[in-house]
Amino acid sequence: MKQIQNGLLVVVCGVSALVAAPGRASPTAVVVRETLEAVVKKGGGRLATSTAREAAERTLTAAVRRYGPRVGPLVADGGLELLEAAARHGDDVIAIAGKVGPAARRTLALESDRLVPLARRYGPEILNLEVKAPGLARRAADTFGADMVSPLARKAAASDLPRLVAAGERATSPAARDLLWTRYLEGGSQFLKRIDWRVVLATGLSVAAIDAAHRVTAPLAAAGDAIRDNPEAAQQLGGWMIWLPSMLWSATPLLIAACLLWRFSLMPWHRRGRRQRNRGGSTERSSTEAAW
């Protein structure tokens, strides 16, 4: 009897599992659903119709089975165009997308024909540089070299990249180009502003021109570092700089009045001097009269 009860329990559990199985979404289906929701939230107008959504589900399901669940976040950032780029250029498009930021993934998906060859030649980091300075990534890589793509993408300000690349292109030697980057890291935008661009355009960017700009920029950079390192002292100095002019301005009327009194001999000691001279003159006249 006990064996019969155990057998029935096993049958019931098996039937329950079979009934519940169709209602439980598979991991692939979960990734597909979440990815499509993310695409729609970011403006997936192509999924406006049910037909387009079904086609996207089929394409994305095949991609998840091919590349694994990691493709979901990549497509969420890059859009369905990323899968189209992978279909045209190969599986390494997905590998490249996994090594760059969200904005670079979207740029790669939209401009894959131009950017995939660049990423293969210079490395995925060039896509982050392209996002920071559209159209300058290849010039920067050709000028400074493939090994400088990552430092440029991470450390150079977007507003400085056009001038930095232009200066690098005009460098008269590899040593000048290397020194340009070193001095830029030390002086930043102020260093680039103090380069004599008339000389650069006429004769190129030499080591001497870089050193001249650095000598002007270095004290300013040192002052900026001192302010960042000692904010309290900088605040006190700023207070003195505000207080001193205000005090001088308040004292200006008194200074003007003193100058006028001095100019016209109206100061107190001027009056004492006149009285002494008058007494001296009276004494002399009395002596003279007595002698007569």
Long-range contacts (C-beta under 8 A, 24 or more apart in sequence): 27-69, 28-61, 28-64, 28-65, 28-69, 29-61, 31-64, 31-69, 31-71, 31-72, 32-57, 32-60, 32-61, 32-64, 32-72, 34-72, 34-76, 35-60, 35-72, 35-73, 35-75, 35-76, 36-60, 38-76, 39-75, 39-76, 39-79, 39-80, 42-76, 42-79, 44-79, 44-80, 46-80, 56-80, 59-83, 66-91, 67-91, 67-94, 70-98, 74-98, 74-105, 77-102, 77-105, 77-106, 78-105, 78-106, 78-108, 78-109, 79-106, 79-109, 79-110, 81-109, 81-110, 81-112, 82-108, 82-109, 84-109, 84-112, 85-109, 85-112, 85-116, 88-112, 88-113, 89-116, 92-120, 96-124, 96-127, 99-124, 99-125, 100-124, 100-125, 100-127, 100-128, 101-128, 101-131, 103-131, 104-128, 104-130, 104-131, 107-131, 121-146, 122-146, 122-149, 123-149, 123-150, 125-149, 125-150, 125-153, 126-153, 128-153, 128-154, 129-153, 132-156, 132-158, 132-161, 133-158, 133-161, 133-162, 133-165, 136-161, 136-162, 136-165, 139-165, 139-169, 140-164, 140-165, 140-168, 143-168, 143-169, 143-177, 144-168, 144-177, 144-181, 148-181, 151-181, 155-185, 156-184, 157-188, 157-189, 159-189, 160-184, 160-188, 160-189, 160-192, 163-192, 164-192, 167-192, 167-195, 167-200, 167-205, 168-205, 170-200, 170-201, 170-204, 170-205, 171-204, 171-205, 172-203, 172-204, 172-205, 172-206, 172-207, 173-206, 173-207, 175-207, 176-205, 176-206, 176-207, 176-210, 179-207, 179-210, 179-211, 180-205, 180-210, 183-210, 183-213, 183-214, 183-217, 186-214, 186-217, 186-218, 186-221, 187-213, 187-214, 187-217, 187-218, 187-220, 187-221, 188-221, 190-217, 190-220, 190-221, 191-217, 191-221
